[in-house]
C-alpha cells in the first residue's frame, strides 16, 4: 500500500510525524504496540533520527509513550478514558454547532450540505472508510465555521484522541445507518438556522457515538465481534 502522506514539501520530521499519526488513527499501529523503528525507517528510506524526532512530537501529543530501553509504544486508552472524554466533546462540539449556525454564510451552509451529501453517498454504499473520512471532514468544517479560537484550542487536542474511537464505533452493526439519521437531524437544524437545535443534535450525536462504542466493546469482550487492528479501522 503506498504511503498516503508524502515526505517532500515539508520538514522531514513533520512529514514523518504526519505519517505516524495516520498509522495510529487508522490502527495500522495498534494500541499498546511497540513501534518498529528500524522497519519503518527502512520502509520510508529515512534515517532513525527524523523518526525519533517525530516520535517525540507524538509523545508530546499523547499518542505514543516513550518507554526507556524499549522504544515508543502506541498509547492504549481505556474504556474509562472514552467514558470521560465523549461527554466533554459532546458539550464542546455542541457549542461549535451552535456558533457555526449563527456565523455561517449562505455559501458556508451550501458547503456543509455538500459534505452531508457525501456522507449520504457513503452510507448508501455501506462504505465505512469513506463515511468516516466524510464524517471527519463534516465535523472539522463545523468547528471551522464556529470561528472561535477558544473553542478551537479546547477541542484541538481532544479531537486527536477522539479519532482513536470515532471510526471504531462505526463497526457496530447498524451504527452507520443510525449515524446518518443523526446527521440528517443536524443538517436540517443548520439549514433552518436553528442554533439551539443544532447544538442539541450535535451533543446527542456524540453521545450516540459513545453508546455505540460501549456496545461494540461489549460484543468484543464476549468474542462476538473481532476488534479491528492492523487494518483500516475507519
N, C-alpha and C positions, 0 to 999 in steps of 0.2 A: 504494500500500500504506500503511495507516495506521501511524503511529509506535507501536511496542509499549510504549513507556515514557513515561508522562505527565510533563509538566514542572511540574505543580502538586502541592502537598502535600509539597514538599521544597525545599531551596535550589536556585535556578536552575542554578548551575554544577554541583551534584551531579547534578541531573536530566539536564543536557546530557552530563556525563561518562558517565552510565549509558547514554544513547543511543549515544554514540560507541563505548563498549565493545561494545554489541550489534552495531553495524555492522562492527566489526573481527572479532568472534568469528564472525559469520555470513558473513564475507568479502564483505559488501556494499561494504566498503572493502578493496581487495585489498592484499596485501603489497607494499610498495615504492611504493604510490600516494600522491601528494600530495593532501591533503585540501583540497577547495574550500570555504574558509571562507565566502566570500560566498554561494555557493549554499546551503549548509547553514543559514546564518543567515536567509536569505530563506525557505527552506522551513519552518523551525521558528518563524519570526516572532519572532526574538530579535535583539539587537544582537551585534556581534562580540566585545564584552567578556566575557560569560559563556562564550562558545565558546572564546576564547583561554585563559581560566582553566581550563576543563575540559581543554583540550589539554595544559596544564602538568601536570595531575594524571595524565593518561595517559602523559605523558613520564616522570614520576617512577616510574610502574608498569612502564615499559619497553615499552609497547605502541605508542608512536609516538616518533619522534625529531624534534626541532626543528632545522631547518636554517636558518642565518642567511640572510636575504633571499629565502628560498624558501618558508618555511612549515613545516607539520607533515607528516611522511611516516609512513605505517604501517610498523612495523618488519618487515623481511623476514628471518626466521630461516632458517638454513641447514640442510642435511641433517645436518651435523656437530653443530649445536645439538640436533637431535632425538635423534641417537645418544647424546649426552651426557646429555640430560635424562630419557629414558624409564627407564634403569636406576635412576636416583636416585629417581624417582617410584614405580617398582616396589617398591623397598625401603620407602619411606615409606608407601605405600598398603597394602602387605602388612602392615606393623605396625599400621596403622589397623584393618584387618580383624581381626587377632589380638586387639587390645584391645576392639574392638566386640563380638566373640563373648563375651569374658569379662564385659563390663559390661552387655550388653543384657538388658532385662527381657522377659518373655513378650510384652507389648504391643509392645515395640520390634521383636521378631522378626516379629510379625504385620504391623507396618507395613512392614518390609523385604520381607516376602513380597508385600504388595500392590504395592510398587514393582517387584518382579520380575515379577509378573503383567502389569503394564503393558508391560514390556519384551517379554514373550511375545506380547502382542496386536500390538504394533507390528512385531515380527519376522514374525509370521504374515501381516500386511497388507503386508509389504515397504515399510513407511513409514520411510524413513531419517531424516527430520527428527524425527518423533515418537520414534523409537528413540533418537536422540541426546539429546533432551531428557529422556527417561525414564532413560537411562543416566547423565546428569549428576546427576539427582535421586538415583539409587541411590548413586552414589559419594559425593555430598555427605552423604547420610544415614549412610553407614558412617563417614565422617570425624567427623560429629557424635556418633555413638554411641561412638566411641573416647574422647571426653571427656578428651582430653589436650592441654592448652593448648600444650605444647611441640611436639607433632606438628602441631597446628593452625597454629602460627606457621611451622613449617618447610614445610608443604605449601601454605599460603595463597597466597603469591606465585607459587610454581611452577605451581599449578593454572591460573592465568591464562594462562600460556604453553602449558600442555597443551591448553587449549581451542582453540588455534590449529591443533592437529593431530588432536585426538581424533575430531572429526567427520569430518575429511577421510579418515581411513583406512577409514571405512565405505563409501567409494566404490570400494574394491577388490571386484571380483566375488566373491561368496561370503563376504565378510567378515562380514556381519550374521548369517548362519547360524552361522558359527564363533563369533562373539561371544556369541550366545545360549547356545550349548553351554557356553562358558566360564562364563557366569553361572549356568547350572544347577548346575555343579560347586560354584560359590561359594555359592549359596543353600543347597545341601544341606549344606555344611560348617557354615553358620550354624545351620541347623535341628538339626543333630546336635551342636551346641555343641563342635565340633572346631576349636579356635583355631589349631592348627598347620596343619591342612589349609586353613583359610580364608586364612591368611597366604600359604601356598604358591600357592593358587588365584588370589588377587589378584595376587601377583607375576607369575605366569605369564600372567595376563590382560593386564597392562600390557606385558609383553614381546611378547605376540602382537600387540598394537596396533602396537608399534614395527616388528615384522616386516612387518605389513600395509602400514604407511606406506611402508616401504622398497620393497616390491614395487610399490606404486602409483606411487611416484616413478619407478621403472624403466620402467613402462609409459608414463608421461607423457613421459619422456625419449625413448622410441622412437616417440612420436607415436601410440601405440596407445590412449591414454586422454587425454581433454581435461581439463586442470586446471579445477577449479571455482573460479569467482570472479565477483564482481558478481551473485551469486545466493545462495540459501541453501545453505551448504556443510555443513549439519548434518543 
